[in-house]
């Protein structure tokens, strides 16, 4: 152990995700088992700035893993993006003798973690977002539960659509990523899935729906990723009815998808990530995010993770790649190509088997 840790902090930031509580429990119990005290920071980086903290014991986290949301609450804190805000956060760490922090959230959370690491507070990130839009990891905490929530809602909508011979257009969360839409579209036997990552052929959809109606099919499901925009989803619903004559309804589950009881997959993955985060922090590592890569839980440099995310999302800025070796850049490109290939393969499957 390169540095003697006596007390660490844990926080959740950004959008909440089912399974965050499992990470908190795992972090707390693992740290205490290793002889390190844990301070829960309430309300993300805002809580760190305004000194809203509580000491956590095993009893405090004993019964939280079956609950959605986060017992530490969450926030999106613009003040933390300023140097003044970060210095207030550092002052809170010093006041409570917090030697390091485990930050649970998405890419914004990781940017905050790396800013703290640079200023002398070792930080480890754990991905907690239903969107599954952290390119460096194969899966994020909360994603599986969100998909199962959409699946349950979609199955219920299929029942009523069958009764009334309707089409339901379901717009699902995911920010600018289409993972939830793609996977749930396949699981719901959607006749069409629209997402930013792939071109969407409306006319092909209309033709397929008319063919299936002629064959006697009564109910239809179309899944749209929210990244396509609310106007797109609502407009598509009207266009389907006009082009096919099939009565259509638009449904936006919105934040319902964020809540709910975490699935077994999310609980187990979250527990593994929390334990690994404590392990690498106490071993002296900092400025890394805990990722799942090919079924292995591994630490990845946060800066690398943030830049490969920009590369995949076509948001690279001048100079972003200057700090990386040619080998690292090639690794980034390979990962981006892997993600794009996934969408191409999945989209082909959805279009082939959906009806």
C-alpha positions as CSV (number, residue, x, y, z in Angstrom):
1,X,0.0,0.0,0.0
2,X,1.7,3.1,-1.2
3,X,-0.2,5.5,0.9
4,X,-1.8,5.0,4.3
5,X,-5.5,5.7,3.9
6,X,-7.5,6.3,7.1
7,X,-10.7,7.8,5.7
8,X,-12.2,7.9,2.2
9,X,-15.3,9.6,0.8
10,X,-17.9,8.3,-1.6
11,X,-20.4,10.3,-3.7
12,X,-22.9,9.9,-6.5
13,X,-23.2,12.6,-9.1
14,X,-25.3,13.4,-12.2
15,X,-28.3,11.3,-13.2
16,X,-29.2,8.6,-10.7
17,X,-29.1,5.0,-11.8
18,X,-30.4,1.7,-10.2
19,X,-27.5,-0.1,-8.6
20,X,-25.7,3.0,-7.3
21,X,-26.7,1.9,-3.8
22,X,-25.0,-1.4,-4.4
23,X,-21.8,0.4,-5.2
24,X,-22.1,2.6,-2.1
25,X,-22.6,-0.5,0.1
26,X,-19.7,-2.4,-1.5
27,X,-17.4,0.6,-1.1
28,X,-18.4,1.1,2.5
29,X,-18.2,-2.5,3.6
30,X,-15.0,-3.2,1.7
31,X,-13.2,-0.1,3.0
32,X,-14.3,-0.8,6.6
33,X,-13.2,-4.4,6.3
34,X,-9.8,-3.0,5.2
35,X,-9.6,-0.7,8.3
36,X,-10.6,2.5,6.5
37,X,-13.4,4.8,7.6
38,X,-16.0,6.0,5.0
39,X,-17.6,9.4,4.7
40,X,-20.8,9.6,2.6
41,X,-21.0,12.9,0.7
42,X,-24.6,14.0,0.2
43,X,-25.7,15.5,-3.1
44,X,-22.6,14.8,-5.2
45,X,-20.0,17.5,-5.8
46,X,-22.4,20.1,-4.4
47,X,-22.4,18.3,-1.1
48,X,-18.6,18.3,-1.1
49,X,-18.6,22.1,-1.7
50,X,-21.2,22.8,1.0
51,X,-19.9,20.2,3.5
52,X,-22.9,17.9,3.6
53,X,-21.4,14.7,4.8
54,X,-22.2,11.7,7.1
55,X,-20.0,8.9,8.5
56,X,-21.1,5.5,7.1
57,X,-21.2,2.2,9.0
58,X,-22.1,-1.3,7.9
59,X,-25.5,-0.8,9.5
60,X,-26.2,2.4,7.4
61,X,-25.8,0.4,4.2
62,X,-27.1,-3.0,5.2
63,X,-30.5,-2.7,3.5
64,X,-30.0,-0.4,0.6
65,X,-29.1,-2.7,-2.3
66,X,-32.7,-3.5,-3.2
67,X,-33.6,0.2,-3.6
68,X,-33.3,2.3,-6.7
69,X,-31.8,5.8,-6.8
70,X,-29.0,6.7,-4.4
71,X,-29.1,7.0,-0.6
72,X,-26.4,9.7,-0.9
73,X,-28.6,11.7,-3.3
74,X,-27.3,13.4,-6.5
75,X,-26.9,16.7,-8.1
76,X,-25.4,18.4,-11.2
77,X,-23.1,21.1,-9.8
78,X,-22.0,24.0,-12.1
79,X,-20.1,25.6,-9.2
80,X,-17.7,22.6,-9.1
81,X,-16.6,23.5,-12.6
82,X,-15.0,26.6,-11.3
83,X,-11.7,26.8,-9.4
84,X,-13.4,28.5,-6.5
85,X,-15.8,25.6,-6.2
86,X,-13.1,23.0,-6.4
87,X,-11.1,24.7,-3.7
88,X,-14.2,24.7,-1.4
89,X,-14.5,21.0,-2.1
90,X,-10.9,20.4,-1.3
91,X,-11.3,22.4,2.0
92,X,-14.1,20.0,2.9
93,X,-11.9,17.0,2.3
94,X,-9.2,18.5,4.5
95,X,-11.6,19.4,7.2
96,X,-12.8,15.8,7.5
97,X,-9.4,14.2,6.7
98,X,-10.7,12.6,3.6
99,X,-7.7,10.9,1.9
100,X,-9.4,9.9,-1.3
101,X,-12.8,9.8,-3.0
102,X,-14.8,7.2,-5.0
103,X,-17.1,9.0,-7.4
104,X,-20.0,7.2,-9.0
105,X,-21.7,8.6,-12.1
106,X,-21.1,9.3,-15.8
107,X,-18.6,11.3,-17.8
108,X,-19.3,14.6,-16.0
109,X,-18.6,12.8,-12.7
110,X,-15.3,11.6,-14.1
111,X,-14.3,15.0,-15.3
112,X,-14.8,16.2,-11.7
113,X,-12.8,13.3,-10.3
114,X,-9.8,14.0,-12.5
115,X,-9.9,17.7,-11.6
116,X,-9.7,16.7,-7.9
117,X,-7.0,14.2,-8.6
118,X,-4.9,16.8,-10.3
119,X,-5.3,19.0,-7.2
120,X,-4.1,16.3,-4.8
121,X,-7.2,14.4,-3.8
122,X,-6.9,10.8,-5.2
123,X,-10.1,9.8,-7.0
124,X,-11.5,6.6,-8.5
125,X,-14.5,6.7,-10.8
126,X,-17.3,4.1,-11.0
127,X,-19.7,4.2,-14.0
128,X,-23.3,4.7,-12.8
129,X,-25.6,5.7,-15.7
130,X,-28.6,4.0,-17.3
131,X,-27.4,5.3,-20.7
132,X,-24.4,2.9,-21.1
133,X,-22.7,5.7,-22.9
134,X,-19.2,5.4,-21.3
135,X,-17.2,4.2,-24.2
136,X,-14.4,2.8,-22.1
137,X,-16.6,0.2,-20.4
138,X,-18.7,-2.5,-21.9
139,X,-21.5,-1.9,-19.5
140,X,-22.5,0.7,-16.8
141,X,-24.2,0.3,-13.5
142,X,-28.0,0.9,-14.0
143,X,-28.2,-0.1,-17.6
144,X,-29.5,-3.6,-17.1
145,X,-32.3,-2.4,-14.8
146,X,-33.3,0.4,-17.1
147,X,-33.6,-2.1,-20.0
148,X,-35.8,-4.4,-17.9
149,X,-38.0,-1.5,-16.9
150,X,-38.6,-0.6,-20.5
151,X,-39.1,-4.3,-21.3
152,X,-41.9,-4.5,-18.7
153,X,-43.5,-1.4,-19.9
154,X,-43.3,-2.5,-23.5
155,X,-44.8,-5.9,-22.8
156,X,-47.8,-4.1,-21.1
157,X,-48.2,-1.8,-24.0
158,X,-48.2,-4.8,-26.4
159,X,-51.2,-6.2,-24.5
160,X,-53.3,-3.2,-25.0
161,X,-52.1,-2.7,-28.5
162,X,-53.2,-6.2,-29.4
163,X,-56.7,-5.5,-27.9
164,X,-57.2,-2.3,-30.0
165,X,-55.1,-3.2,-33.1
166,X,-52.7,-0.3,-32.5
167,X,-49.1,0.7,-32.8
168,X,-47.2,2.1,-29.8
169,X,-44.2,4.3,-30.5
170,X,-42.1,4.3,-27.3
171,X,-39.4,6.9,-26.8
172,X,-36.8,5.7,-24.3
173,X,-34.1,7.5,-22.4
174,X,-30.4,7.1,-23.2
175,X,-29.4,10.7,-23.8
176,X,-27.5,10.6,-27.2
177,X,-26.8,6.9,-27.0
178,X,-29.1,4.3,-28.5
179,X,-28.2,1.3,-26.4
180,X,-31.4,1.0,-24.5
181,X,-33.5,1.5,-27.6
182,X,-31.5,-1.1,-29.5
183,X,-31.5,-3.8,-26.9
184,X,-35.1,-3.3,-25.8
185,X,-36.3,-3.1,-29.4
186,X,-34.9,-6.5,-30.0
187,X,-36.4,-7.9,-26.8
188,X,-39.8,-6.4,-27.5
189,X,-39.9,-7.7,-31.0
190,X,-40.2,-4.1,-32.2
191,X,-41.0,-3.8,-35.9
192,X,-38.7,-0.7,-36.0
193,X,-36.0,1.0,-34.0
194,X,-34.8,4.5,-34.6
195,X,-31.5,5.8,-33.1
196,X,-28.8,8.3,-33.9
197,X,-26.1,5.7,-34.5
198,X,-27.8,4.2,-37.6
199,X,-29.8,5.5,-40.6
200,X,-33.5,5.1,-40.2
201,X,-35.7,4.2,-43.3
202,X,-39.3,5.4,-42.6
203,X,-40.6,4.1,-45.9
204,X,-39.3,0.6,-45.2
205,X,-40.9,0.7,-41.8
206,X,-44.3,1.7,-43.3
207,X,-44.1,-1.0,-46.0
208,X,-43.3,-3.7,-43.4
209,X,-46.1,-2.6,-41.1
210,X,-48.6,-2.7,-44.0
211,X,-47.4,-6.1,-45.0
212,X,-47.8,-7.5,-41.5
213,X,-51.2,-5.9,-41.1
214,X,-52.3,-7.6,-44.4
215,X,-51.1,-10.9,-42.9
216,X,-53.4,-10.3,-39.9
217,X,-51.0,-8.8,-37.3
218,X,-52.9,-6.5,-34.9
219,X,-50.2,-5.0,-32.6
220,X,-46.9,-3.2,-33.4
221,X,-44.1,-1.7,-31.3
222,X,-41.7,1.0,-32.5
223,X,-38.8,2.0,-30.2
224,X,-37.1,5.4,-30.6
225,X,-34.0,6.6,-28.7
226,X,-34.5,10.0,-27.1
227,X,-31.4,11.2,-29.0
228,X,-33.6,11.4,-32.1
229,X,-35.6,14.2,-30.3
230,X,-39.1,14.4,-29.0
231,X,-40.3,16.1,-32.1
232,X,-39.1,13.2,-34.2
233,X,-40.8,10.6,-32.0
234,X,-44.2,12.4,-31.9
235,X,-44.0,13.2,-35.6
236,X,-43.2,9.6,-36.5
237,X,-46.3,8.4,-34.6
238,X,-48.5,10.7,-36.8
239,X,-46.7,9.6,-39.9
240,X,-47.2,5.9,-39.2
241,X,-50.9,6.4,-38.8
242,X,-51.1,8.5,-41.9
243,X,-49.0,6.1,-44.1
244,X,-50.4,2.8,-42.9
245,X,-53.9,3.5,-41.5
246,X,-52.8,1.8,-38.3
247,X,-54.0,3.7,-35.2
248,X,-50.9,4.8,-33.3
249,X,-50.0,6.1,-29.9
250,X,-46.9,7.9,-28.6
251,X,-45.5,7.0,-25.2
252,X,-42.6,8.6,-23.3
253,X,-41.8,6.7,-20.1
254,X,-39.1,9.3,-19.3
255,X,-37.7,9.2,-15.8
256,X,-39.7,6.0,-14.9
257,X,-36.8,4.3,-16.6
258,X,-34.3,5.7,-14.0
259,X,-36.0,4.2,-11.0
260,X,-37.0,0.8,-9.9
261,X,-35.5,-2.2,-8.0
262,X,-32.1,-3.0,-9.4
263,X,-31.7,-6.3,-11.2
264,X,-29.4,-9.1,-10.1
265,X,-27.0,-8.2,-12.9
266,X,-26.8,-4.6,-11.7
267,X,-26.4,-5.5,-8.1
268,X,-23.6,-8.0,-8.8
269,X,-21.8,-5.7,-11.2
270,X,-22.1,-2.8,-8.9
271,X,-20.7,-4.8,-6.0
272,X,-17.7,-5.9,-8.0
273,X,-17.0,-2.3,-9.2
274,X,-17.3,-0.9,-5.6
275,X,-14.9,-3.5,-4.2
276,X,-12.4,-3.0,-7.1
277,X,-12.6,0.8,-6.6
278,X,-11.6,0.5,-3.0
279,X,-8.9,-2.0,-3.8
280,X,-7.1,0.1,-6.4
281,X,-7.5,3.3,-4.4
282,X,-5.9,1.8,-1.3
283,X,-3.2,0.3,-3.5
284,X,-2.2,3.9,-4.4
285,X,-3.8,4.3,-7.8
286,X,-5.7,7.5,-8.7
287,X,-7.4,9.2,-11.6
288,X,-8.8,5.9,-13.0
289,X,-12.3,4.7,-13.7
290,X,-13.4,1.1,-13.0
291,X,-14.5,-0.5,-16.3
292,X,-15.8,-3.8,-17.6
293,X,-13.7,-5.0,-20.5
294,X,-14.5,-8.4,-22.0
295,X,-15.9,-9.6,-18.7
296,X,-13.0,-8.4,-16.6
297,X,-13.3,-5.5,-14.0
298,X,-10.2,-3.3,-14.7
299,X,-9.0,0.2,-13.9
300,X,-8.7,2.6,-16.9
301,X,-7.0,6.0,-16.9
302,X,-9.8,8.6,-16.6
303,X,-8.2,10.9,-19.2
304,X,-8.0,8.1,-21.7
305,X,-11.6,7.2,-21.0
306,X,-12.8,10.7,-21.5
307,X,-10.9,11.2,-24.7
308,X,-11.9,7.9,-26.2
309,X,-15.5,8.9,-25.4
310,X,-15.0,12.1,-27.3
311,X,-13.5,10.2,-30.2
312,X,-16.5,7.8,-30.4
313,X,-19.0,10.7,-30.2
314,X,-17.1,12.8,-32.8
315,X,-16.4,15.5,-30.3
316,X,-12.6,15.6,-30.3
317,X,-11.0,19.0,-30.0
318,X,-7.7,20.3,-31.3
319,X,-5.0,19.0,-29.0
320,X,-7.1,16.3,-27.3
321,X,-4.8,13.5,-28.6
322,X,-1.5,15.2,-28.0
323,X,-0.9,13.6,-24.6
324,X,-1.3,10.0,-25.9
325,X,1.1,7.7,-27.7
326,X,0.4,6.4,-31.2
327,X,-0.3,3.0,-29.6
328,X,-2.8,4.5,-27.2
329,X,-4.6,6.4,-30.1
330,X,-4.8,3.2,-32.1
331,X,-6.3,1.4,-29.1
332,X,-8.9,4.2,-28.9
333,X,-9.7,3.8,-32.6
334,X,-10.0,0.1,-32.3
335,X,-12.5,0.4,-29.4
336,X,-14.6,3.0,-31.3
337,X,-14.6,0.6,-34.3
338,X,-15.8,-2.2,-32.0
339,X,-18.7,-0.1,-30.7
340,X,-19.8,0.9,-34.2
341,X,-19.6,-2.7,-35.4
342,X,-21.9,-3.7,-32.5
343,X,-24.6,-1.2,-33.6
344,X,-24.3,-2.3,-37.2
345,X,-24.7,-6.0,-36.3
346,X,-27.5,-5.4,-33.8
347,X,-29.4,-3.1,-36.2
348,X,-29.2,-5.7,-38.9
349,X,-30.7,-8.3,-36.5
350,X,-33.5,-6.0,-35.3
351,X,-34.5,-5.2,-38.8
352,X,-34.4,-8.8,-39.9
353,X,-36.4,-10.4,-37.0
354,X,-38.6,-7.6,-35.8
355,X,-42.3,-7.7,-36.7
